[in-house]
Amino acid sequence: MITRGIDHVGITVPDMEQATLFLQEAFGAQLAYDHITPDDPPQEGPDTERKLGLHSGAKVIHIRMLSLGESASMELF
């Protein structure tokens, strides 16, 4: 298998808005889209925990994708 590049990096942040503002100011990140918002049902349960490597009982309540130029993206949880 040949690695051709990285599509995006995902990180867990304690405050979505504060992290977004920091990345916008520091790196010129642009909001691409919100995949899950606090108004949506959270992603949770054993399948989500296994897939994302989360601790038992963890919930994903907001997912946001930011664009960092033409070739990089960052996904915030």
HTML snippet that shows the backbone in 3Dmol.js (N, CA, C, O; Angstrom):
<script src="https://3Dmol.org/build/3Dmol-min.js"></script>
<div id="view" style="width:600px;height:400px;position:relative"></div>
<script>
const pdb = `
ATOM      1  N   MET A   1       0.840  -1.176   0.000  1.00  0.00           N
ATOM      2  CA  MET A   1       0.000   0.000   0.000  1.00  0.00           C
ATOM      3  C   MET A   1       0.886   1.240   0.000  1.00  0.00           C
ATOM      4  O   MET A   1       1.874   1.309   0.730  1.00  0.00           O
ATOM      5  N   ILE A   2       0.528   2.203  -0.812  1.00  0.00           N
ATOM      6  CA  ILE A   2       1.261   3.461  -0.897  1.00  0.00           C
ATOM      7  C   ILE A   2       0.419   4.566  -0.269  1.00  0.00           C
ATOM      8  O   ILE A   2      -0.741   4.759  -0.633  1.00  0.00           O
ATOM      9  N   THR A   3       1.013   5.286   0.671  1.00  0.00           N
ATOM     10  CA  THR A   3       0.328   6.429   1.268  1.00  0.00           C
ATOM     11  C   THR A   3       0.508   7.630   0.355  1.00  0.00           C
ATOM     12  O   THR A   3       1.632   7.986  -0.001  1.00  0.00           O
ATOM     13  N   ARG A   4      -0.586   8.245  -0.019  1.00  0.00           N
ATOM     14  CA  ARG A   4      -0.541   9.380  -0.939  1.00  0.00           C
ATOM     15  C   ARG A   4      -0.740  10.708  -0.243  1.00  0.00           C
ATOM     16  O   ARG A   4      -0.463  11.756  -0.826  1.00  0.00           O
ATOM     17  N   GLY A   5      -1.211  10.688   0.988  1.00  0.00           N
ATOM     18  CA  GLY A   5      -1.433  11.928   1.719  1.00  0.00           C
ATOM     19  C   GLY A   5      -2.373  11.710   2.879  1.00  0.00           C
ATOM     20  O   GLY A   5      -2.816  10.590   3.132  1.00  0.00           O
ATOM     21  N   ILE A   6      -2.670  12.764   3.572  1.00  0.00           N
ATOM     22  CA  ILE A   6      -3.585  12.718   4.701  1.00  0.00           C
ATOM     23  C   ILE A   6      -4.785  13.579   4.354  1.00  0.00           C
ATOM     24  O   ILE A   6      -4.634  14.739   3.971  1.00  0.00           O
ATOM     25  N   ASP A   7      -5.977  13.012   4.487  1.00  0.00           N
ATOM     26  CA  ASP A   7      -7.193  13.759   4.184  1.00  0.00           C
ATOM     27  C   ASP A   7      -7.486  14.781   5.266  1.00  0.00           C
ATOM     28  O   ASP A   7      -7.704  15.958   4.978  1.00  0.00           O
ATOM     29  N   HIS A   8      -7.491  14.328   6.519  1.00  0.00           N
ATOM     30  CA  HIS A   8      -7.736  15.250   7.627  1.00  0.00           C
ATOM     31  C   HIS A   8      -7.242  14.636   8.927  1.00  0.00           C
ATOM     32  O   HIS A   8      -6.971  13.438   9.013  1.00  0.00           O
ATOM     33  N   VAL A   9      -7.134  15.488   9.928  1.00  0.00           N
ATOM     34  CA  VAL A   9      -6.762  15.075  11.273  1.00  0.00           C
ATOM     35  C   VAL A   9      -7.927  15.427  12.181  1.00  0.00           C
ATOM     36  O   VAL A   9      -8.487  16.518  12.076  1.00  0.00           O
ATOM     37  N   GLY A  10      -8.295  14.520  13.065  1.00  0.00           N
ATOM     38  CA  GLY A  10      -9.378  14.770  14.005  1.00  0.00           C
ATOM     39  C   GLY A  10      -8.837  14.930  15.411  1.00  0.00           C
ATOM     40  O   GLY A  10      -7.991  14.153  15.853  1.00  0.00           O
ATOM     41  N   ILE A  11      -9.329  15.942  16.114  1.00  0.00           N
ATOM     42  CA  ILE A  11      -8.919  16.136  17.506  1.00  0.00           C
ATOM     43  C   ILE A  11     -10.144  16.427  18.368  1.00  0.00           C
ATOM     44  O   ILE A  11     -11.127  17.008  17.908  1.00  0.00           O
ATOM     45  N   THR A  12     -10.061  16.013  19.613  1.00  0.00           N
ATOM     46  CA  THR A  12     -11.109  16.302  20.583  1.00  0.00           C
ATOM     47  C   THR A  12     -10.750  17.594  21.308  1.00  0.00           C
ATOM     48  O   THR A  12      -9.627  17.759  21.784  1.00  0.00           O
ATOM     49  N   VAL A  13     -11.708  18.499  21.387  1.00  0.00           N
ATOM     50  CA  VAL A  13     -11.471  19.793  22.031  1.00  0.00           C
ATOM     51  C   VAL A  13     -12.502  20.007  23.139  1.00  0.00           C
ATOM     52  O   VAL A  13     -13.625  19.515  23.035  1.00  0.00           O
ATOM     53  N   PRO A  14     -12.138  20.731  24.191  1.00  0.00           N
ATOM     54  CA  PRO A  14     -13.088  20.957  25.280  1.00  0.00           C
ATOM     55  C   PRO A  14     -14.136  22.026  24.977  1.00  0.00           C
ATOM     56  O   PRO A  14     -15.204  22.032  25.590  1.00  0.00           O
ATOM     57  N   ASP A  15     -13.845  22.934  24.037  1.00  0.00           N
ATOM     58  CA  ASP A  15     -14.765  24.023  23.709  1.00  0.00           C
ATOM     59  C   ASP A  15     -14.707  24.249  22.204  1.00  0.00           C
ATOM     60  O   ASP A  15     -13.715  24.767  21.691  1.00  0.00           O
ATOM     61  N   MET A  16     -15.763  23.865  21.498  1.00  0.00           N
ATOM     62  CA  MET A  16     -15.780  23.918  20.029  1.00  0.00           C
ATOM     63  C   MET A  16     -15.572  25.344  19.508  1.00  0.00           C
ATOM     64  O   MET A  16     -14.768  25.556  18.600  1.00  0.00           O
ATOM     65  N   GLU A  17     -16.281  26.313  20.067  1.00  0.00           N
ATOM     66  CA  GLU A  17     -16.190  27.681  19.559  1.00  0.00           C
ATOM     67  C   GLU A  17     -14.816  28.285  19.821  1.00  0.00           C
ATOM     68  O   GLU A  17     -14.263  28.970  18.961  1.00  0.00           O
ATOM     69  N   GLN A  18     -14.268  28.035  21.001  1.00  0.00           N
ATOM     70  CA  GLN A  18     -12.942  28.557  21.332  1.00  0.00           C
ATOM     71  C   GLN A  18     -11.869  27.922  20.432  1.00  0.00           C
ATOM     72  O   GLN A  18     -10.961  28.611  19.968  1.00  0.00           O
ATOM     73  N   ALA A  19     -11.975  26.622  20.192  1.00  0.00           N
ATOM     74  CA  ALA A  19     -11.013  25.940  19.318  1.00  0.00           C
ATOM     75  C   ALA A  19     -11.127  26.444  17.886  1.00  0.00           C
ATOM     76  O   ALA A  19     -10.116  26.646  17.214  1.00  0.00           O
ATOM     77  N   THR A  20     -12.351  26.647  17.420  1.00  0.00           N
ATOM     78  CA  THR A  20     -12.570  27.157  16.063  1.00  0.00           C
ATOM     79  C   THR A  20     -11.953  28.546  15.910  1.00  0.00           C
ATOM     80  O   THR A  20     -11.246  28.811  14.937  1.00  0.00           O
ATOM     81  N   LEU A  21     -12.219  29.422  16.860  1.00  0.00           N
ATOM     82  CA  LEU A  21     -11.679  30.777  16.811  1.00  0.00           C
ATOM     83  C   LEU A  21     -10.153  30.754  16.820  1.00  0.00           C
ATOM     84  O   LEU A  21      -9.517  31.487  16.061  1.00  0.00           O
ATOM     85  N   PHE A  22      -9.563  29.922  17.670  1.00  0.00           N
ATOM     86  CA  PHE A  22      -8.103  29.824  17.709  1.00  0.00           C
ATOM     87  C   PHE A  22      -7.549  29.393  16.358  1.00  0.00           C
ATOM     88  O   PHE A  22      -6.606  30.007  15.858  1.00  0.00           O
ATOM     89  N   LEU A  23      -8.113  28.353  15.759  1.00  0.00           N
ATOM     90  CA  LEU A  23      -7.600  27.859  14.481  1.00  0.00           C
ATOM     91  C   LEU A  23      -7.821  28.867  13.353  1.00  0.00           C
ATOM     92  O   LEU A  23      -7.001  28.967  12.440  1.00  0.00           O
ATOM     93  N   GLN A  24      -8.912  29.606  13.410  1.00  0.00           N
ATOM     94  CA  GLN A  24      -9.154  30.656  12.414  1.00  0.00           C
ATOM     95  C   GLN A  24      -8.116  31.759  12.535  1.00  0.00           C
ATOM     96  O   GLN A  24      -7.553  32.196  11.532  1.00  0.00           O
ATOM     97  N   GLU A  25      -7.858  32.212  13.759  1.00  0.00           N
ATOM     98  CA  GLU A  25      -6.908  33.306  13.967  1.00  0.00           C
ATOM     99  C   GLU A  25      -5.461  32.864  13.750  1.00  0.00           C
ATOM    100  O   GLU A  25      -4.672  33.605  13.163  1.00  0.00           O
ATOM    101  N   ALA A  26      -5.106  31.676  14.213  1.00  0.00           N
ATOM    102  CA  ALA A  26      -3.727  31.212  14.134  1.00  0.00           C
ATOM    103  C   ALA A  26      -3.333  30.708  12.753  1.00  0.00           C
ATOM    104  O   ALA A  26      -2.199  30.913  12.319  1.00  0.00           O
ATOM    105  N   PHE A  27      -4.271  30.042  12.048  1.00  0.00           N
ATOM    106  CA  PHE A  27      -3.922  29.376  10.793  1.00  0.00           C
ATOM    107  C   PHE A  27      -4.806  29.768   9.615  1.00  0.00           C
ATOM    108  O   PHE A  27      -4.642  29.233   8.518  1.00  0.00           O
ATOM    109  N   GLY A  28      -5.738  30.692   9.825  1.00  0.00           N
ATOM    110  CA  GLY A  28      -6.626  31.087   8.739  1.00  0.00           C
ATOM    111  C   GLY A  28      -7.622  30.013   8.358  1.00  0.00           C
ATOM    112  O   GLY A  28      -8.093  29.982   7.221  1.00  0.00           O
ATOM    113  N   ALA A  29      -7.951  29.128   9.292  1.00  0.00           N
ATOM    114  CA  ALA A  29      -8.890  28.045   9.014  1.00  0.00           C
ATOM    115  C   ALA A  29     -10.249  28.612   8.623  1.00  0.00           C
ATOM    116  O   ALA A  29     -10.671  29.660   9.112  1.00  0.00           O
ATOM    117  N   GLN A  30     -10.921  27.894   7.731  1.00  0.00           N
ATOM    118  CA  GLN A  30     -12.257  28.272   7.283  1.00  0.00           C
ATOM    119  C   GLN A  30     -13.235  27.170   7.666  1.00  0.00           C
ATOM    120  O   GLN A  30     -12.935  25.986   7.510  1.00  0.00           O
ATOM    121  N   LEU A  31     -14.403  27.557   8.166  1.00  0.00           N
ATOM    122  CA  LEU A  31     -15.436  26.575   8.497  1.00  0.00           C
ATOM    123  C   LEU A  31     -15.917  25.911   7.212  1.00  0.00           C
ATOM    124  O   LEU A  31     -16.373  26.586   6.290  1.00  0.00           O
ATOM    125  N   ALA A  32     -15.813  24.591   7.157  1.00  0.00           N
ATOM    126  CA  ALA A  32     -16.307  23.850   5.998  1.00  0.00           C
ATOM    127  C   ALA A  32     -17.756  23.431   6.243  1.00  0.00           C
ATOM    128  O   ALA A  32     -18.632  23.708   5.424  1.00  0.00           O
ATOM    129  N   TYR A  33     -18.009  22.760   7.377  1.00  0.00           N
ATOM    130  CA  TYR A  33     -19.366  22.366   7.726  1.00  0.00           C
ATOM    131  C   TYR A  33     -19.396  21.788   9.136  1.00  0.00           C
ATOM    132  O   TYR A  33     -18.368  21.379   9.676  1.00  0.00           O
ATOM    133  N   ASP A  34     -20.585  21.762   9.722  1.00  0.00           N
ATOM    134  CA  ASP A  34     -20.846  21.055  10.965  1.00  0.00           C
ATOM    135  C   ASP A  34     -21.550  19.757  10.595  1.00  0.00           C
ATOM    136  O   ASP A  34     -22.560  19.769   9.891  1.00  0.00           O
ATOM    137  N   HIS A  35     -21.011  18.637  11.071  1.00  0.00           N
ATOM    138  CA  HIS A  35     -21.599  17.327  10.775  1.00  0.00           C
ATOM    139  C   HIS A  35     -22.656  16.972  11.816  1.00  0.00           C
ATOM    140  O   HIS A  35     -23.745  16.512  11.473  1.00  0.00           O
ATOM    141  N   ILE A  36     -22.336  17.184  13.062  1.00  0.00           N
ATOM    142  CA  ILE A  36     -23.277  16.994  14.166  1.00  0.00           C
ATOM    143  C   ILE A  36     -23.247  18.286  14.977  1.00  0.00           C
ATOM    144  O   ILE A  36     -22.180  18.843  15.237  1.00  0.00           O
ATOM    145  N   THR A  37     -24.421  18.753  15.370  1.00  0.00           N
ATOM    146  CA  THR A  37     -24.495  19.941  16.214  1.00  0.00           C
ATOM    147  C   THR A  37     -25.101  19.537  17.559  1.00  0.00           C
ATOM    148  O   THR A  37     -25.661  18.447  17.680  1.00  0.00           O
ATOM    149  N   PRO A  38     -24.997  20.398  18.563  1.00  0.00           N
ATOM    150  CA  PRO A  38     -25.607  20.073  19.855  1.00  0.00           C
ATOM    151  C   PRO A  38     -27.115  19.849  19.782  1.00  0.00           C
ATOM    152  O   PRO A  38     -27.689  19.269  20.704  1.00  0.00           O
ATOM    153  N   ASP A  39     -27.770  20.292  18.710  1.00  0.00           N
ATOM    154  CA  ASP A  39     -29.210  20.072  18.538  1.00  0.00           C
ATOM    155  C   ASP A  39     -29.529  18.673  18.021  1.00  0.00           C
ATOM    156  O   ASP A  39     -30.678  18.239  18.089  1.00  0.00           O
ATOM    157  N   ASP A  40     -28.516  17.957  17.501  1.00  0.00           N
ATOM    158  CA  ASP A  40     -28.703  16.611  16.965  1.00  0.00           C
ATOM    159  C   ASP A  40     -28.510  15.568  18.064  1.00  0.00           C
ATOM    160  O   ASP A  40     -27.872  15.842  19.080  1.00  0.00           O
ATOM    161  N   PRO A  41     -29.063  14.369  17.857  1.00  0.00           N
ATOM    162  CA  PRO A  41     -28.774  13.296  18.815  1.00  0.00           C
ATOM    163  C   PRO A  41     -27.272  12.990  18.803  1.00  0.00           C
ATOM    164  O   PRO A  41     -26.655  12.998  17.737  1.00  0.00           O
ATOM    165  N   PRO A  42     -26.680  12.723  19.961  1.00  0.00           N
ATOM    166  CA  PRO A  42     -25.236  12.448  19.997  1.00  0.00           C
ATOM    167  C   PRO A  42     -24.902  11.088  19.394  1.00  0.00           C
ATOM    168  O   PRO A  42     -25.743  10.190  19.342  1.00  0.00           O
ATOM    169  N   GLN A  43     -23.660  10.956  18.940  1.00  0.00           N
ATOM    170  CA  GLN A  43     -23.142   9.640  18.551  1.00  0.00           C
ATOM    171  C   GLN A  43     -22.632   9.003  19.830  1.00  0.00           C
ATOM    172  O   GLN A  43     -21.799   9.577  20.532  1.00  0.00           O
ATOM    173  N   GLU A  44     -23.130   7.828  20.125  1.00  0.00           N
ATOM    174  CA  GLU A  44     -22.726   7.168  21.358  1.00  0.00           C
ATOM    175  C   GLU A  44     -22.966   5.675  21.243  1.00  0.00           C
ATOM    176  O   GLU A  44     -23.577   5.199  20.286  1.00  0.00           O
ATOM    177  N   GLY A  45     -22.485   4.955  22.219  1.00  0.00           N
ATOM    178  CA  GLY A  45     -22.691   3.517  22.275  1.00  0.00           C
ATOM    179  C   GLY A  45     -21.423   2.747  21.943  1.00  0.00           C
ATOM    180  O   GLY A  45     -20.418   3.338  21.546  1.00  0.00           O
ATOM    181  N   PRO A  46     -21.469   1.420  22.108  1.00  0.00           N
ATOM    182  CA  PRO A  46     -20.286   0.581  21.920  1.00  0.00           C
ATOM    183  C   PRO A  46     -19.645   0.698  20.540  1.00  0.00           C
ATOM    184  O   PRO A  46     -18.418   0.710  20.438  1.00  0.00           O
ATOM    185  N   ASP A  47     -20.445   0.784  19.473  1.00  0.00           N
ATOM    186  CA  ASP A  47     -19.872   0.894  18.124  1.00  0.00           C
ATOM    187  C   ASP A  47     -19.105   2.197  17.954  1.00  0.00           C
ATOM    188  O   ASP A  47     -18.001   2.204  17.410  1.00  0.00           O
ATOM    189  N   THR A  48     -19.681   3.295  18.416  1.00  0.00           N
ATOM    190  CA  THR A  48     -19.009   4.596  18.342  1.00  0.00           C
ATOM    191  C   THR A  48     -17.746   4.594  19.185  1.00  0.00           C
ATOM    192  O   THR A  48     -16.707   5.086  18.744  1.00  0.00           O
ATOM    193  N   GLU A  49     -17.820   4.047  20.392  1.00  0.00           N
ATOM    194  CA  GLU A  49     -16.655   3.980  21.275  1.00  0.00           C
ATOM    195  C   GLU A  49     -15.521   3.196  20.635  1.00  0.00           C
ATOM    196  O   GLU A  49     -14.364   3.614  20.689  1.00  0.00           O
ATOM    197  N   ARG A  50     -15.848   2.060  20.030  1.00  0.00           N
ATOM    198  CA  ARG A  50     -14.830   1.224  19.390  1.00  0.00           C
ATOM    199  C   ARG A  50     -14.254   1.910  18.146  1.00  0.00           C
ATOM    200  O   ARG A  50     -13.039   1.937  17.955  1.00  0.00           O
ATOM    201  N   LYS A  51     -15.116   2.452  17.322  1.00  0.00           N
ATOM    202  CA  LYS A  51     -14.684   3.081  16.069  1.00  0.00           C
ATOM    203  C   LYS A  51     -13.777   4.285  16.314  1.00  0.00           C
ATOM    204  O   LYS A  51     -12.794   4.483  15.600  1.00  0.00           O
ATOM    205  N   LEU A  52     -14.112   5.096  17.335  1.00  0.00           N
ATOM    206  CA  LEU A  52     -13.364   6.325  17.591  1.00  0.00           C
ATOM    207  C   LEU A  52     -12.365   6.206  18.738  1.00  0.00           C
ATOM    208  O   LEU A  52     -11.660   7.167  19.049  1.00  0.00           O
ATOM    209  N   GLY A  53     -12.301   5.034  19.368  1.00  0.00           N
ATOM    210  CA  GLY A  53     -11.370   4.851  20.477  1.00  0.00           C
ATOM    211  C   GLY A  53     -11.754   5.650  21.710  1.00  0.00           C
ATOM    212  O   GLY A  53     -10.889   6.163  22.420  1.00  0.00           O
ATOM    213  N   LEU A  54     -13.054   5.755  21.965  1.00  0.00           N
ATOM    214  CA  LEU A  54     -13.544   6.546  23.095  1.00  0.00           C
ATOM    215  C   LEU A  54     -13.670   5.693  24.351  1.00  0.00           C
ATOM    216  O   LEU A  54     -13.785   4.470  24.279  1.00  0.00           O
ATOM    217  N   HIS A  55     -13.645   6.354  25.492  1.00  0.00           N
ATOM    218  CA  HIS A  55     -13.900   5.692  26.763  1.00  0.00           C
ATOM    219  C   HIS A  55     -15.371   5.295  26.835  1.00  0.00           C
ATOM    220  O   HIS A  55     -16.224   5.922  26.206  1.00  0.00           O
ATOM    221  N   SER A  56     -15.656   4.262  27.596  1.00  0.00           N
ATOM    222  CA  SER A  56     -17.023   3.797  27.784  1.00  0.00           C
ATOM    223  C   SER A  56     -17.900   4.932  28.321  1.00  0.00           C
ATOM    224  O   SER A  56     -17.540   5.603  29.288  1.00  0.00           O
ATOM    225  N   GLY A  57     -19.036   5.134  27.689  1.00  0.00           N
ATOM    226  CA  GLY A  57     -19.965   6.173  28.114  1.00  0.00           C
ATOM    227  C   GLY A  57     -19.751   7.525  27.449  1.00  0.00           C
ATOM    228  O   GLY A  57     -20.556   8.436  27.639  1.00  0.00           O
ATOM    229  N   ALA A  58     -18.674   7.672  26.667  1.00  0.00           N
ATOM    230  CA  ALA A  58     -18.403   8.955  25.996  1.00  0.00           C
ATOM    231  C   ALA A  58     -19.434   9.195  24.892  1.00  0.00           C
ATOM    232  O   ALA A  58     -19.971   8.253  24.310  1.00  0.00           O
ATOM    233  N   LYS A  59     -19.695  10.457  24.619  1.00  0.00           N
ATOM    234  CA  LYS A  59     -20.640  10.857  23.574  1.00  0.00           C
ATOM    235  C   LYS A  59     -19.999  11.910  22.694  1.00  0.00           C
ATOM    236  O   LYS A  59     -19.270  12.774  23.182  1.00  0.00           O
ATOM    237  N   VAL A  60     -20.265  11.842  21.407  1.00  0.00           N
ATOM    238  CA  VAL A  60     -19.841  12.889  20.483  1.00  0.00           C
ATOM    239  C   VAL A  60     -21.055  13.782  20.264  1.00  0.00           C
ATOM    240  O   VAL A  60     -22.063  13.350  19.704  1.00  0.00           O
ATOM    241  N   ILE A  61     -20.948  15.042  20.716  1.00  0.00           N
ATOM    242  CA  ILE A  61     -22.106  15.942  20.649  1.00  0.00           C
ATOM    243  C   ILE A  61     -21.969  17.033  19.584  1.00  0.00           C
ATOM    244  O   ILE A  61     -22.934  17.739  19.289  1.00  0.00           O
ATOM    245  N   HIS A  62     -20.769  17.172  19.007  1.00  0.00           N
ATOM    246  CA  HIS A  62     -20.560  18.199  17.979  1.00  0.00           C
ATOM    247  C   HIS A  62     -19.352  17.795  17.145  1.00  0.00           C
ATOM    248  O   HIS A  62     -18.291  17.480  17.686  1.00  0.00           O
ATOM    249  N   ILE A  63     -19.516  17.804  15.847  1.00  0.00           N
ATOM    250  CA  ILE A  63     -18.397  17.550  14.932  1.00  0.00           C
ATOM    251  C   ILE A  63     -18.354  18.696  13.935  1.00  0.00           C
ATOM    252  O   ILE A  63     -19.364  19.042  13.323  1.00  0.00           O
ATOM    253  N   ARG A  64     -17.187  19.274  13.783  1.00  0.00           N
ATOM    254  CA  ARG A  64     -17.009  20.408  12.873  1.00  0.00           C
ATOM    255  C   ARG A  64     -15.775  20.164  12.011  1.00  0.00           C
ATOM    256  O   ARG A  64     -14.728  19.756  12.514  1.00  0.00           O
ATOM    257  N   MET A  65     -15.906  20.414  10.714  1.00  0.00           N
ATOM    258  CA  MET A  65     -14.781  20.287   9.796  1.00  0.00           C
ATOM    259  C   MET A  65     -14.308  21.685   9.399  1.00  0.00           C
ATOM    260  O   MET A  65     -15.098  22.531   8.980  1.00  0.00           O
ATOM    261  N   LEU A  66     -13.008  21.903   9.541  1.00  0.00           N
ATOM    262  CA  LEU A  66     -12.383  23.159   9.148  1.00  0.00           C
ATOM    263  C   LEU A  66     -11.414  22.891   8.004  1.00  0.00           C
ATOM    264  O   LEU A  66     -10.746  21.857   7.977  1.00  0.00           O
ATOM    265  N   SER A  67     -11.343  23.808   7.077  1.00  0.00           N
ATOM    266  CA  SER A  67     -10.403  23.729   5.965  1.00  0.00           C
ATOM    267  C   SER A  67      -9.185  24.572   6.283  1.00  0.00           C
ATOM    268  O   SER A  67      -9.300  25.730   6.682  1.00  0.00           O
ATOM    269  N   LEU A  68      -8.015  23.973   6.100  1.00  0.00           N
ATOM    270  CA  LEU A  68      -6.740  24.681   6.323  1.00  0.00           C
ATOM    271  C   LEU A  68      -6.006  24.760   4.990  1.00  0.00           C
ATOM    272  O   LEU A  68      -4.962  24.131   4.813  1.00  0.00           O
ATOM    273  N   GLY A  69      -6.537  25.512   4.079  1.00  0.00           N
ATOM    274  CA  GLY A  69      -5.927  25.625   2.756  1.00  0.00           C
ATOM    275  C   GLY A  69      -6.483  24.575   1.819  1.00  0.00           C
ATOM    276  O   GLY A  69      -7.510  23.954   2.096  1.00  0.00           O
ATOM    277  N   GLU A  70      -5.787  24.382   0.700  1.00  0.00           N
ATOM    278  CA  GLU A  70      -6.287  23.477  -0.331  1.00  0.00           C
ATOM    279  C   GLU A  70      -6.072  22.000  -0.038  1.00  0.00           C
ATOM    280  O   GLU A  70      -6.766  21.153  -0.599  1.00  0.00           O
ATOM    281  N   SER A  71      -5.117  21.678   0.836  1.00  0.00           N
ATOM    282  CA  SER A  71      -4.766  20.275   0.981  1.00  0.00           C
ATOM    283  C   SER A  71      -4.900  19.717   2.390  1.00  0.00           C
ATOM    284  O   SER A  71      -4.501  18.577   2.625  1.00  0.00           O
ATOM    285  N   ALA A  72      -5.439  20.463   3.322  1.00  0.00           N
ATOM    286  CA  ALA A  72      -5.525  19.949   4.680  1.00  0.00           C
ATOM    287  C   ALA A  72      -6.853  20.358   5.334  1.00  0.00           C
ATOM    288  O   ALA A  72      -7.383  21.440   5.085  1.00  0.00           O
ATOM    289  N   SER A  73      -7.358  19.474   6.160  1.00  0.00           N
ATOM    290  CA  SER A  73      -8.573  19.750   6.923  1.00  0.00           C
ATOM    291  C   SER A  73      -8.381  19.261   8.336  1.00  0.00           C
ATOM    292  O   SER A  73      -7.559  18.384   8.602  1.00  0.00           O
ATOM    293  N   MET A  74      -9.158  19.845   9.252  1.00  0.00           N
ATOM    294  CA  MET A  74      -9.118  19.430  10.638  1.00  0.00           C
ATOM    295  C   MET A  74     -10.548  19.203  11.104  1.00  0.00           C
ATOM    296  O   MET A  74     -11.417  20.056  10.921  1.00  0.00           O
ATOM    297  N   GLU A  75     -10.780  18.051  11.703  1.00  0.00           N
ATOM    298  CA  GLU A  75     -12.095  17.700  12.229  1.00  0.00           C
ATOM    299  C   GLU A  75     -12.041  17.855  13.746  1.00  0.00           C
ATOM    300  O   GLU A  75     -11.190  17.271  14.416  1.00  0.00           O
ATOM    301  N   LEU A  76     -12.956  18.646  14.263  1.00  0.00           N
ATOM    302  CA  LEU A  76     -13.005  18.876  15.710  1.00  0.00           C
ATOM    303  C   LEU A  76     -14.197  18.117  16.293  1.00  0.00           C
ATOM    304  O   LEU A  76     -15.297  18.137  15.742  1.00  0.00           O
ATOM    305  N   PHE A  77     -13.952  17.451  17.415  1.00  0.00           N
ATOM    306  CA  PHE A  77     -14.988  16.730  18.142  1.00  0.00           C
ATOM    307  C   PHE A  77     -15.212  17.417  19.463  1.00  0.00           C
ATOM    308  O   PHE A  77     -16.049  16.979  20.253  1.00  0.00           O
TER     309      PHE A  77
END
`;
const viewer = $3Dmol.createViewer("view");
viewer.addModel(pdb, "pdb");
viewer.setStyle({}, {cartoon: {color: "spectrum"}});
viewer.zoomTo();
viewer.render();
</script>
